Amino acid sequence: MTVSRELDDITRGLVRHSHEHPPVRDVNQEVDRRMGRGERIADDLSRVIGSWTFVFFQAVLLLLWLLVNLVGFLRHWDGYPFHLLNLLLTFQAAFAVPIVLMTLNRAGHRERLALQQAYQEGVKAEEELKSVMSHLEAQDEVMLQVLHRLERSDREMRRITRRLGIEDER
């Protein structure tokens, strides 16, 4: 068998890599694109309600409400058991809790999508690793074939030089 035929056989036996998995996508961008106006407003309100600025502002307002109604610089519009204040705080809680829960549900959905994406990336990485490993194994086989052919050629050259009476200069 000639050298060019042997090289052609080796070339045909090489592993070719192909990508058969979906491309990586940005889950956050997809979720943001699908969100409606109401969901965006709810997320913005949740960010405000869940901040220390809101807590501080709420505490200052409550303190002012109590001071104004207890000290009496102005007319008392909400006397001591503070029914109006309780009503306002109840309304605030009644609307804030569902808004925050909607945001938490969306965050949970986004987290599930991110975990699914991480799983898909793991599967992709595993496929890539398997492909690289099979390619390396094929390269090992080719290198061994080349080494065996070189050894055969070396033995053949020694045999020919002995037959011709040429001294080996090693």
TATA-V311842 format. One record per helix or strand of 2 or more residues. SS is the DSSP state (~ for helix, > for strand). FROM is the first residue (numbers start at 1). LEN is the number of residues. Records with the same first field share a line. If there is no record, write none. Layout:
# TATA-V311842
SS = FROM-LEN, FROM-LEN
This chain:
# TATA-V311842
~ = 3-10, 27-8, 37-13, 52-20, 83-82
